[in-house]
Amino acid sequence: MRVRIKDILSKREGKFLFVDLIMMGLLTINLLLILFDLTFSSLFIQDLFQRFTPGFFEFYNTHIHRDFLIIDIWFVTIFIIELVIRWIIAISNKTYHKWFFYPFIHWYDVLGCIPLGSFRFLRVLRVIGLTIRLQKLGVIDLTKTYVYSKVIKYLNIFTEEVSDRVVIHVLNGVQDEIKNGSPVLDRILRDLVEPQKAILAEWLSHRLQLVASEAYHDHIIDLQAYLDAQIASAITHNPELRNISRIPILGSVVTSNLEKTISDMINHVVDQSFQDLASPQNKEIVDDITRLVLDTFLTEEKDKKLGDIVRNILVDSLEVVKGQVKIQQWKVHEQKEKEVKAKEKVDKLVERQYDES
């Protein structure tokens, strides 16, 4: 515990720990007095005190209620002194960019020092600020309390609902602009795709070589079977070769050898082409071809197909994003929590029955 206090005091904010605790106590007493005096101002409450506790009524009404403004001013004096001291320390430590920033940032402290009407209840904000500061220092831990869990839960729900509607509204506007032919497509191609053209060409050429070196070898047997079937079909339907096959004795041998020769030649050409494509020595040629293809897509003004493709992809992508945003994540988390709790109850029930048996 001693080490813990030492760690807290070693922090910059921890040096004011005792001051914060004292101010928290004074603020709590002051706010309770304000609430009680406000309640005491009611004639109905005064009649109740006068009837059941006449001694307390006489004391409070004479010494506190009538001079409550003076009593509150004593509290305010302490609050102002503490505020001025913190202001001077902030100036000395150059906490903020300008010396006069402190009262604007801590406006609730300044307004809470006004001993009039509803300004007094702004001191509640100061209590909240002190509570947050003590939470950060580790003096108190509110994260496991029921009130904290409920506040965080409904705050997250509110934040998610508002942010989801804002995001969906923005995405709807972007979709409308894209569908109506706004210059956003041209900007995407010009400002996003064009500067990354070299990287895209490098990536595409690498993918082509990867396909040539790996995917081709994985499917070489299927590709050869397909080519052999196509060659056999072409020879069968060719009239000249069909006439040759009708020659007695040698016809079928000639067509068979011819089919095998053509098949070997085509398979050799295809295999060699893929090997050349995957070869590191030909990387420069592949890169040039890829750049040429990208340049053709990006510079061909009459061809609107790329623009239509980009438009459809963007609209559909935004629709997917909207669908994901519409999912109420807080309901998903709540359902998961219910399932976990239900499972824990079942496990406890099973364990209890096992112990009883």
C-alpha positions, -999 to +999 in steps of 0.1 A: +000+000+000+029+023+009+045+016-025+012+023-042+008+057-026+044+065-035+038+056-071+007+078-072+026+107-056+054+103-081+030+113-109+026+149-118-011+150-110-005+129-078+012+159-061-022+174-057-038+142-044-044+155-009-057+188-022-081+169-045-094+148-017-099+179+005-117+197-023-138+166-030-149+166+006-156+203+007-175+202-026-196+172-014-205+190+018-213+222+000-235+205-026-254+186+001-259+218+020-272+235-012-296+207-019-308+206+017-313+243+019-331+243-014-354+217+000-358+236+033-370+266+014-403+248+008-430+259+032-442+223+034-408+210+044-405+238+070-439+229+085-428+192+088-395+202+106-413+226+128-439+200+138-416+170+143-382+186+151-388+222+164-354+224+179-335+216+147-359+238+127-352+268+150-314+262+149-311+257+111-336+285+102-318+310+125-281+302+121-279+286+086-308+292+063-310+330+068-273+334+064-268+306+038-253+331+013-226+341+037-218+304+045-217+296+008-193+326+002-169+309+027-169+278+005-166+299-026-136+318-011-118+285-006-127+274-042-114+307-057-081+304-037-076+269-049-085+279-085-060+308-085-032+286-070-038+260-098-038+288-124-005+301-111+010+266-111-003+260-147+014+293-158+046+283-141+046+248-157+035+262-190+007+237-191-012+256-217-001+276-248-011+309-233-014+320-196-051+330-199-062+296-213-067+281-179-100+298-169-115+290-204-105+253-202-118+251-166-148+272-172-170+251-150-147+258-121-150+295-127-187+296-131-192+273-102-176+299-080-205+323-086-227+320-054-259+326-072-288+304-084-281+275-108-244+285-111-238+267-078-248+233-094-220+236-119-199+225-090-212+190-098-190+192-129-160+199-107-169+168-086-170+148-118-137+162-129-121+154-096-136+119-097-121+113-132-087+126-120-088+102-090-098+074-113-068+081-135-045+082-105-058+048-094-070+061-060-105+049-068-118+023-093-153+029-106-150+006-136-165-024-118-195-006-103-230-011-115-236+027-122-204+029-143-212-002-164-247+012-171-235+047-179-208+033-203-233+009-219-259+036-227-232+061-237-218+036-262-253+029-275-260+066-280-226+072-296-230+042-320-266+051-330-257+087-337-224+079-355-241+052-376-267+076-389-241+102-397-219+077-416-249+063-435-260+098-445-225+106-457-223+074-477-257+080-493-245+113-505-213+098-519-233+071-537-256+097-552-227+117-565-211+086-580-243+075-597-250+110-611-216+111-628-198+135-604-161+141-611-152+118-582-144+090-606-120+111-626-104+123-594-100+087-582-083+077-615-062+109-617-053+115-581-053+079-567-047+054-595-024+074-617+002+082-590+002+045-580+006+033-615+041+020-611+032+001-579+002-014-596+023-024-626+048-040-603+021-059-584+003-071-616+035-082-633+045-101-601+011-118-600+014-128-636+048-143-630+035-160-599+007-175-619+031-186-646+055-202-621+031-218-597-004-221-610+006-234-644+027-262-629-003-271-606-026-274-636-002-285-664-018-320-668-053-305-670-041-279-696-024-306-717-054-328-716-076-299-728-052-290-756-050-327-767-088-329-768-090-297-788-064-309-813-081-343-817-114-326-823-099-302-849-082-331-868-114-352-867-134-323-882-108-313-908-119-326-943-084-330-957-071-350-927-103-370-927-095-380-964-060-389-955-072-412-927-092-431-953-060-442-972-056-479-966-030-491-941-010-458-939-039-433-935-046-439-898-009-441-890-002-407-907-031-389-890-022-404-856+014-393-859+003-359-872-020-355-843+008-364-818+033-341-836+009-311-835+000-318-798+037-320-788+044-287-807+016-268-791+022-282-756+059-273-760+051-237-772+026-232-743+050-247-717+079-226-730+058-195-730+049-199-694+085-207-685+096-175-703+069-155-686+080-168-651+117-163-658+133-134-639+152-125-671+120-115-687+106-095-658+114-062-675+093-073-706+064-083-684+066-050-665+066-030-698+036-050-711+017-044-678+025-007-678+013-005-714-020-022-704-025+003-675-017+032-697-042+021-722-069+019-695-060+052-680-055+073-711-082+060-734-108+088-732-133+073-755-135+040-737-160+045-708-159+009-697-133+014-670-153+043-656-184+022-655-165-006-638-150+017-612-185+033-606-202+000-601-174-012-578-176+019-557-214+020-554-215-017-545-186-013-520-203+016-503-235-005-501-216-033-483-201-007-459-236+007-452-249-028-445-221-033-420-227+001-404-264-006-400-256-036-378-262-026-343-231-038-326-243-031-291-271-056-297-246-081-310-224-076-278-255-078-256-266-110-272-231-125-267-232-114-231-265-131-226-252-163-242-221-163-220-243-157-189-267-185-199-238-209-205-223-200-171-257-207-154-259-241-172-223-249-161-230-240-125-262-260-126-244-290-140-216-286-114-241-284-086-260-315-097-226-333-100-216-323-065-250-334-051-247-367-068 
